[in-house]
């Protein structure tokens, strides 16, 4: 039925007529053939972006497409634990377009085994921890192209630890 409605069962008796019971289908029942593919992020420098996403966060390159006719490169990255959920890095060759602060995008989120160790590793790479994991559960960093990346501790939060417990927020995320 239109509008995500469905007739279910015989309904209820009102007077002599049986009035069908109408129920609203769950949103997931309306589009059963949809499958998540990827989130696309425009980048300015592939080497710098791959250093952040692969060397810093541990994502793996799944495939690469270079189009000389379209003058772009697409690189698909994924976390080892769920390679079906990809991030597409898009480099438009020769573009000097300002992508802004990317605040309209929101953020990417990754679960990590040890948020303190992950943040320490990123700091050794010169990456700013904008929202440190003071609570042992959540941190934010930003990619070279200003995409906010949320890091979430797998399972229960880790106990508060230095330098994170006393580290202030830096900039915006």
C-alpha positions in Angstrom: 0.0 0.0 0.0 1.2 3.6 -0.5 2.9 5.5 2.3 4.4 2.4 3.9 1.0 1.1 5.1 -0.1 -2.6 5.1 -3.3 -4.5 5.8 -2.8 -7.1 8.4 -5.1 -9.9 9.4 -8.9 -9.6 9.2 -9.0 -6.6 11.4 -11.6 -5.8 14.1 -15.4 -6.0 14.0 -17.2 -2.7 14.2 -21.0 -3.2 14.0 -21.5 -5.8 11.2 -18.5 -4.9 9.0 -15.0 -6.1 9.5 -12.6 -3.1 9.4 -9.1 -4.0 8.3 -6.3 -3.3 10.8 -3.8 -0.9 9.2 -0.2 -0.9 10.4 2.7 1.2 9.3 5.6 -0.8 7.9 8.9 -0.3 9.6 11.2 1.9 7.5 13.5 -1.1 6.9 10.6 -3.0 5.3 10.0 -0.3 2.8 13.3 -0.6 0.9 14.5 -4.1 1.4 16.9 -4.2 -1.6 19.1 -1.3 -0.4 22.8 -2.0 0.6 25.2 0.5 2.1 28.3 1.0 -0.2 30.5 3.8 0.9 31.0 7.4 2.1 32.9 9.7 -0.3 35.4 12.2 0.9 37.1 14.7 -1.4 40.8 15.0 -0.8 43.5 17.4 -2.0 46.6 15.3 -1.4 46.4 11.5 -1.8 49.8 10.8 -0.1 48.8 12.9 3.0 45.3 11.4 3.1 46.6 7.8 2.7 49.1 8.5 5.5 46.3 9.6 7.8 43.7 6.9 6.9 46.1 3.9 6.3 49.2 4.6 8.4 47.3 6.4 11.2 44.0 4.7 11.4 44.9 1.4 10.0 42.5 1.3 7.0 43.4 -0.8 4.0 43.2 0.1 0.4 40.7 -2.2 -1.2 40.8 -0.9 -4.8 41.8 2.1 -6.9 40.3 3.6 -10.1 42.1 6.2 -12.1 40.2 8.0 -14.9 42.3 10.0 -17.3 39.2 11.0 -19.2 37.4 12.2 -16.1 40.6 13.5 -14.5 40.1 11.9 -11.1 41.3 9.1 -8.8 39.1 7.0 -6.6 40.6 5.0 -3.7 38.4 2.8 -1.6 39.5 2.1 1.9 38.1 -0.1 4.6 38.7 -1.2 8.2 40.1 -4.8 8.4 37.2 -5.8 10.7 34.5 -4.9 8.2 35.8 -4.4 4.7 32.3 -4.1 3.2 31.9 -0.6 4.7 34.2 1.6 2.6 35.3 5.2 2.4 35.9 6.5 -1.1 38.7 9.0 -1.3 38.2 11.2 -4.4 41.0 13.3 -5.9 39.9 15.6 -8.7 43.1 16.2 -10.7 44.2 19.8 -10.9 41.3 21.1 -8.8 41.9 24.0 -6.4 38.4 24.0 -5.1 38.1 24.9 -1.4 36.2 22.1 0.3 35.7 24.3 3.4 35.8 23.0 6.9 33.6 20.0 6.0 31.4 20.7 9.0 28.3 20.0 6.8 29.4 16.3 6.5 29.4 15.4 10.2 32.0 12.7 10.9 33.3 9.2 10.3 33.4 6.9 13.2 35.7 3.9 14.0 35.7 1.5 16.9 39.2 0.8 18.2 40.6 -1.9 20.5 42.6 0.6 22.6 41.7 4.3 22.3 44.7 5.4 24.4 47.2 3.5 22.2 45.4 4.7 19.0 45.6 8.4 20.1 49.2 8.0 21.1 50.1 6.5 17.7 48.3 9.4 15.9 50.1 11.9 18.0 53.5 10.4 17.1 52.5 11.0 13.5 51.9 14.7 14.3 48.1 14.4 14.2 46.3 16.6 16.7 43.8 15.0 19.1 41.1 17.6 19.0 38.9 15.9 21.6 41.1 13.7 23.8 39.8 10.4 25.3 39.5 11.8 28.8 36.6 9.5 29.5 38.5 6.5 28.0 35.7 6.1 25.5 35.7 8.8 22.8 38.1 11.0 20.9 38.0 13.1 17.8 40.7 13.9 15.2 40.6 15.5 11.8 41.9 14.3 8.5 44.2 16.5 6.4 41.1 17.6 4.5 39.3 18.5 7.8 37.0 15.6 8.0 36.1 14.9 11.6 36.9 11.3 12.7 35.4 9.9 15.9 37.3 7.1 17.6 35.2 5.0 20.0 36.7 2.5 22.5 35.5 -1.1 21.8 33.6 -2.4 24.8 33.7 -0.7 28.2 35.6 2.7 28.5 39.2 2.4 29.6 40.1 3.9 32.9 41.1 7.6 32.7 44.8 8.0 32.1 47.4 10.7 31.4 48.1 12.6 29.2 44.4 12.3 28.1 42.7 12.9 31.5 44.1 16.5 31.8 44.4 17.3 28.1 42.1 20.1 26.9 40.1 20.1 23.7 41.9 21.8 20.7 40.1 23.6 17.9 37.0 22.1 16.5 36.1 18.7 15.5 
